[in-house]
Amino acid sequence: MMERKEETKIVKEALKKAGIPAKVSHHRGTARGWLEINVGDPAERKGVNPETRMYTQEEQALHDRAIMIAQQVTGRSGEYDGRISLLAQ
């Protein structure tokens, strides 16, 4: 497994290359092994349906793509998306 700092940098670069602006970091404490990706507020991208208050298909696809990219460049997989949390805030 790669170092946290190196992993953060690789994921951030891969997401940027894919056109997904995101903040990437690692959790602290007991969740230390989790990689955290924050893709920002979906309301700013019109990623929430105002009637149902659910993510649009495009927004959900963005989240899925960000997780997939992170898994590919880190080799993480399995339960809980390989311990990757995706935030949209």
N, C-alpha and C positions, 0 to 999 in steps of 0.2 A: 504494500500500500504506500502511496506517495505521501510526502509531507503535506500538512494542511495548507501552508502558504503556497506551495507549488500547485496543489490541486485547485485552490481558489483561482489562481492566475490562469490556469489552463481552461477551466470552465468559463470564466469571464470572457476570455479571448474567443472561445468557440461560440458562445452566445452572441457576442458582438459581431463576429463574422457571419452568423446566420441572420443578423438584423434584429436581434432581440436585446433591447437595452435592459440590463438587469444589474442589481447589486448582488454580489456573491460573497458569502462568508461561511463560517462554521459556528455551530452552537457551542456553548460553554458548559462547564459543569458536567452533570450526569449525561447530557446529550452531546457531549464533546465530539463524538464520531459523526454527527449529522452534518450534512452539507446543506446550507440554506440559500435559496435563490428567491429574490424578491423582484418580480416583474413590474411592480408599480400598480397604481390604481386603475382598475379596469373601467371605471366610470370615465376617466380621461380619454380612453380609447373607444368609448361607447361599446364596451364589452359586456354590459349588463342590459338585459331586456327590461325596459321600464314597467311593463305590464306584469311579468312573472317574477321579476327580481332575480332571475337565474342568469348564469353566464350564457352569452351567445355561443353559437357553434364555433365561430372564429376565435373567441376568447378561450374556449376550452381547447381548441386545437393549438393555440399558442402555448398554453400550459403543458399540454402533452408533448409538444415539440421541445420545449425547454428541458423537461425531464429526460426525454430520449437523448438529446444532445449531451447532457451532463452524464448520463449513463455510458454513452459511447466513449467519451474522452477520459472517463475515470475508471471504467471497468466495473462500476457498481451495478448491482442488480439484485433481484430477489425481493423479500418482504419489505414493505414500506418504500418501494422504489429504490432499494439499495440504501436506505437511510438518507434520502434526499427530501427536504421539505421545500415546497414551493409556496411562497406568499404572494398575494396580490393586494397590496395595500400602499 
